[in-house]
């Protein structure tokens, strides 16, 4: 087995528990290997640090699997899958659940989401691709799904030297799967929808809006297929408007409203959310609750300043649309926008909007997306619920 030897001082990141080693931190690799192989990770004095998959093509060249010197084989992978599922058995509803959350579950760059009886799988690094069959077999043994579908149509795979691909891995998978989340029914397009078909990370945050939306008028911007909007209706909102720029998303959201028999109280408008917020402000509209759940405004650190400008614009306008004493639910899934940055942006926006925000809750992703204390990258979702008072 080959050994990757780190430059002096670069082992501190590994000692700290971080699961990545960057290409620039590696001094040399001794022994024969092929891209994606498991290697031993050593410090510059030859001391063992970890077992990892190695891909010199990737900026994240080493992805750590174990800090013990042990075989990384089928049995090891199966135990990791079993451990991930055992954790979720403590609290999760397996009708809608992230089963595997990559590094947080000790399975780097591997994602598995369960919608109803179907599992959607992603393996986004070369080193873990070789274990895909083991992961599928372990998921089948543990959960006996109707089918498992591969959604590896992700550009990052090409950076790893892999092709993008989708397809059936096990059983049978219909084009659409019906899923229940917090009592709300959704059609999920597992084959063509964004990422794995649905954003499960907001599940607990969507449930958290229940006390604030009953008999209220609610605006849900960036609604996608209606997740927050339909939760608002489910929890008793009298009127809900969902806004998304995608015709496909709005059509899908409308079907989901009919599935829940709330189409008399929920409508979806296809529009740019920035434009909609601006025009609603011009019309002097007021809502009891405004929900902002945009897609990531940046994928890189270099674009954070521009992303924060975008977040400030939608939040400032959202605050102005909330009636005195109403509520703002505001989110960011941009990994590079850290929680202190997001809170500072909100402080700037409230000042310009001439409102006072009173924090009700400050939340992150659900428990099925666990956070590693040693890896800030695993805590990416920010969700604040605030009461808004006019000044």
C-alpha positions in Angstrom: 0.0 0.0 0.0 1.3 3.4 -0.9 1.9 6.1 1.7 1.2 9.8 1.4 3.7 11.8 3.4 2.6 15.3 4.5 4.8 18.4 4.6 6.1 19.3 8.1 3.4 21.0 10.2 0.5 20.0 7.9 -0.4 17.1 10.1 -2.0 19.5 12.6 -5.1 19.6 10.5 -5.4 15.9 10.7 -4.7 15.8 14.4 -7.5 18.4 14.8 -10.0 15.9 13.2 -10.5 17.5 9.8 -11.4 14.9 7.2 -9.6 16.5 4.3 -5.9 16.9 3.2 -5.3 19.3 0.3 -2.9 18.5 -2.5 -0.6 21.4 -1.5 -0.1 19.8 2.0 1.4 16.5 0.6 5.2 16.3 0.3 5.4 13.0 -1.6 3.8 9.7 -2.2 5.8 6.5 -1.8 4.8 3.2 -3.3 2.6 2.2 -6.3 -1.0 3.3 -6.5 -3.6 4.3 -9.0 -5.9 7.3 -8.6 -8.6 6.6 -6.0 -6.7 4.0 -4.1 -6.6 3.7 -0.3 -3.3 4.9 1.1 -1.7 5.4 4.5 -1.2 9.0 5.5 2.0 9.7 7.4 3.7 12.8 8.9 7.1 14.0 7.7 8.8 11.7 10.3 6.9 8.6 9.1 4.3 8.5 11.9 1.0 7.0 10.9 -1.9 9.5 10.9 -4.8 8.0 9.0 -6.2 5.8 6.2 -7.5 7.8 3.2 -8.6 7.5 -0.4 -6.1 9.4 -2.6 -6.7 11.2 -5.9 -3.9 13.6 -7.0 -6.3 15.1 -9.6 -8.4 16.7 -6.9 -7.6 19.7 -4.8 -8.9 17.6 -1.9 -6.4 14.9 -2.6 -6.8 12.8 0.6 -10.2 12.1 2.1 -9.8 10.4 5.5 -11.7 7.2 6.2 -10.1 6.0 9.5 -7.6 7.2 12.0 -6.7 3.6 12.8 -4.4 1.5 10.7 -7.0 -1.0 9.5 -8.2 -2.6 6.2 -10.5 -0.4 4.2 -12.6 -3.1 2.6 -16.2 -4.1 1.9 -16.7 -5.0 5.6 -15.5 -1.6 6.7 -17.8 0.3 4.3 -20.8 -1.8 5.3 -20.2 -1.1 8.9 -20.1 2.6 8.2 -23.4 2.5 6.4 -24.9 0.5 9.2 -23.6 3.0 11.7 -25.1 5.9 9.8 -28.6 4.3 9.7 -28.4 3.2 13.3 -27.9 6.9 14.3 -31.0 8.0 12.3 -33.1 5.2 13.7 -33.0 7.2 17.0 -35.1 10.1 15.7 -35.7 10.0 11.9 -38.8 9.4 9.9 -37.5 7.2 7.1 -40.2 8.4 4.7 -38.0 11.5 4.2 -34.5 11.3 5.5 -30.8 11.8 4.6 -29.3 8.4 5.3 -25.7 9.2 4.6 -24.2 12.7 4.9 -20.7 12.2 3.5 -17.8 13.1 5.8 -20.1 13.5 8.7 -20.9 9.8 8.5 -17.3 8.7 7.7 -18.1 8.1 4.1 -16.5 11.0 2.2 -18.4 12.6 -0.7 -21.2 10.0 -0.4 -24.8 11.2 -0.2 -27.9 8.9 0.2 -31.4 10.3 0.6 -34.6 8.3 1.2 -37.9 9.4 -0.3 -40.7 7.0 0.5 -39.5 3.6 -0.5 -36.8 4.9 -2.9 -33.2 5.8 -2.1 -31.2 8.3 -4.2 -27.4 7.9 -4.1 -24.5 10.1 -5.0 -20.8 9.2 -4.9 -18.8 12.4 -5.7 -15.2 11.3 -5.3 -13.2 8.7 -7.2 -12.0 6.9 -4.1 -15.5 6.1 -2.9 -16.8 5.2 -6.4 -15.0 1.8 -6.0 -17.2 1.1 -2.9 -20.5 2.0 -4.6 -21.6 -1.6 -4.9 -20.8 -2.2 -1.2 -22.8 0.9 -0.2 -25.8 -0.2 -2.3 -25.8 -3.7 -0.8 -25.6 -2.4 2.7 -28.5 0.0 2.1 -30.6 -2.9 0.7 -29.7 -5.2 3.7 -30.6 -2.5 6.2 -33.7 -0.9 4.7 -35.1 -3.2 1.9 -36.0 -0.3 -0.4 -38.1 -0.6 -3.6 -35.2 0.8 -5.6 -32.0 2.8 -5.5 -31.3 5.4 -8.2 -27.9 7.0 -9.0 -27.8 10.8 -9.4 -24.2 11.3 -10.3 -24.9 14.0 -12.8 -22.7 16.4 -10.9 -19.9 18.4 -12.5 -17.5 17.9 -9.5 -17.2 14.2 -10.6 -15.3 15.4 -13.7 -12.8 17.2 -11.5 -12.2 13.7 -9.9 -11.7 12.1 -13.3 -15.1 10.5 -13.4 -18.0 10.8 -15.9 -21.4 12.2 -14.9 -24.1 9.5 -15.0 -27.5 8.5 -13.7 -29.3 5.2 -13.6 -30.9 2.4 -11.7 -28.6 0.7 -9.2 -31.2 -1.7 -7.6 -34.8 -2.7 -7.9 -37.2 -0.4 -9.6 -37.7 3.4 -9.3 -40.7 5.3 -10.7 -40.3 8.7 -12.4 -42.0 10.3 -9.4 -42.0 9.2 -5.8 -44.6 10.2 -3.2 -43.0 11.3 0.1 -44.4 12.5 3.4 -42.5 15.1 5.4 -44.0 16.4 8.7 -47.4 15.2 7.5 -47.1 17.1 4.1 -47.2 15.0 0.9 -44.8 15.8 -1.9 -44.1 14.4 -5.3 -40.4 14.0 -5.7 -38.8 13.9 -9.1 -35.8 11.6 -8.2 -34.6 11.2 -11.8 -34.7 14.8 -13.1 -35.1 17.1 -10.0 -32.4 19.2 -8.5 -29.6 17.3 -6.8 -31.3 14.2 -5.3 -34.8 15.5 -6.1 -35.7 17.4 -2.8 -33.9 19.4 -0.2 -34.3 17.4 3.0 -31.9 19.7 5.1 -34.8 22.1 5.9 -37.2 19.5 7.2 -36.9 20.5 10.9 -36.9 24.2 10.0 -40.1 23.8 8.0 -41.7 22.2 11.0 -40.5 25.1 13.1 -42.7 27.6 11.4 -45.9 26.0 12.6 -46.6 28.4 15.6 -46.3 31.5 13.4 -48.4 30.8 10.3 -51.8 29.8 11.5 -54.5 32.1 10.0 -51.7 34.2 8.5 -50.9 35.6 5.0 -47.5 34.1 4.0 -45.0 34.8 1.2 -42.5 32.1 0.4 -39.8 33.2 -2.0 -37.5 30.8 -3.8 -40.2 28.2 -3.1 -38.8 25.5 -5.5 -41.4 22.7 -5.4 -43.4 24.4 -2.6 -41.8 22.9 0.5 -42.1 25.9 2.9 -45.3 27.1 1.2 -47.1 23.8 1.6 -46.0 23.5 5.2 -47.5 26.9 5.9 -50.8 25.8 4.4 -50.6 22.5 6.4 -50.1 24.4 9.6 -53.2 26.6 8.9 -52.2 29.6 6.9 -55.2 31.4 5.3 -53.3 32.5 2.2 -49.9 31.5 0.8 -48.0 32.8 -2.2 -45.0 30.9 -3.4 -42.6 32.5 -5.9 -39.9 30.8 -8.0 -38.2 31.6 -11.3 -38.6 28.1 -12.7 -41.8 27.3 -14.6 -41.1 23.6 -13.9 -40.8 24.2 -10.2 -44.0 26.2 -10.0 -45.9 23.5 -12.0 -44.5 20.8 -9.7 -45.4 22.9 -6.6 -49.0 23.3 -7.9 -49.3 19.6 -8.3 -48.0 19.2 -4.7 -50.7 21.7 -3.5 -53.4 19.6 -5.2 -51.9 16.4 -3.6 -52.4 18.1 -0.2 -55.9 19.6 -1.1 -54.8 23.1 -0.3 -54.9 24.6 -3.8 -57.7 26.9 -2.6 -55.2 28.6 -0.2 -51.9 28.3 -2.0 -50.9 29.8 -5.4 -47.5 29.9 -7.1 -46.2 32.7 -9.3 -43.3 32.2 -11.7 -41.1 35.2 -11.2 -37.6 36.3 -10.3 -37.8 36.6 -6.5 -35.7 39.8 -6.5 -38.1 41.4 -8.9 -41.2 40.1 -7.1 -40.0 41.5 -3.7 -39.3 44.9 -5.3 -42.7 45.1 -7.0 -44.5 43.9 -3.9 -42.8 46.7 -2.0 -43.8 49.2 -4.6 -47.4 48.0 -4.2 -47.1 48.5 -0.4 -48.1 44.9 0.2 -47.9 43.4 3.7 -47.5 39.9 4.8 -47.8 38.3 8.3 -44.8 35.9 7.5 -42.1 36.2 4.8 -39.9 33.2 4.1 -36.7 33.5 2.2 -35.0 30.3 1.2 -32.8 31.0 -1.8 -30.3 28.7 -3.5 -26.6 29.2 -2.7 -25.6 32.6 -3.9 -21.9 31.6 -4.0 -19.9 28.3 -4.4 -16.6 30.0 -3.8 -14.9 32.1 -1.1 -14.0 34.7 -3.7 -17.7 35.5 -4.4 -18.8 36.0 -0.8 -18.9 39.8 -1.0 -21.3 39.7 -3.9 -23.4 37.0 -2.3 -23.8 39.1 0.8 -25.1 42.0 -1.3 -27.7 39.6 -2.7 -28.7 38.4 0.7 -29.0 41.9 2.0 -31.2 43.0 -0.9 -33.8 40.2 -0.5 -33.7 40.4 3.3 -34.1 44.2 3.4 -37.1 44.0 1.1 -38.5 41.0 2.9 -38.3 42.9 6.2 -40.2 45.8 4.7 -43.0 43.5 3.5 -43.6 42.0 7.0 -46.3 43.7 9.0 -45.4 45.2 12.3 -45.1 42.3 14.7 -45.0 39.7 11.9 -42.2 37.2 11.2 -39.3 36.8 8.9 -37.9 33.3 8.2 -34.6 33.7 6.4 -32.1 31.1 5.3 -28.7 30.7 3.5 -27.3 27.4 2.3 -24.1 29.0 1.0 -21.3 27.1 2.8 -18.8 30.1 2.4 -21.2 32.5 4.0 -20.4 31.8 7.6 -23.0 32.3 10.4 -21.4 35.5 11.8 -21.3 36.9 8.2 -25.0 36.2 7.7 -26.0 37.7 11.1 -23.9 40.8 10.3 -25.7 41.1 7.0 -29.1 40.9 8.8 -28.0 43.6 11.2 -27.1 45.9 8.3 -30.4 45.1 6.5 -32.6 45.8 9.6 -30.9 49.2 10.0 -31.6 50.2 6.4 -35.1 48.8 6.6 -35.7 50.7 9.8 -37.0 47.7 11.7 -36.0 45.8 14.8 -35.5 42.0 14.5 -36.2 40.0 17.6 -34.7 36.5 17.3 -37.1 33.7 17.9 -34.9 30.8 16.8 -31.5 30.4 15.2 -31.3 27.1 13.5 -29.1 25.0 11.2 -29.7 21.8 9.1 -31.6 18.9 10.5 -30.2 16.2 12.7 -30.0 13.8 9.7 -27.3 16.2 8.3 -25.0 16.0 11.4 -22.2 18.5 11.9 -18.6 17.6 12.6 -17.1 20.1 15.2 -13.7 19.7 13.5 -15.1 20.5 10.0 -16.9 23.8 9.6 -17.8 22.9 6.1 -20.3 20.4 7.4 -22.3 23.3 9.0 -23.6 25.1 6.0 -27.2 25.9 6.6 -28.3 29.0 8.4 -32.0 29.6 9.3 -33.2 32.4 11.4 -36.8 33.1 12.6 -37.3 36.7 13.7 -40.2 38.8 14.8 -40.1 42.1 12.9 -41.0 45.4 14.6 -41.3 48.7 12.7 -39.3 51.6 14.0 
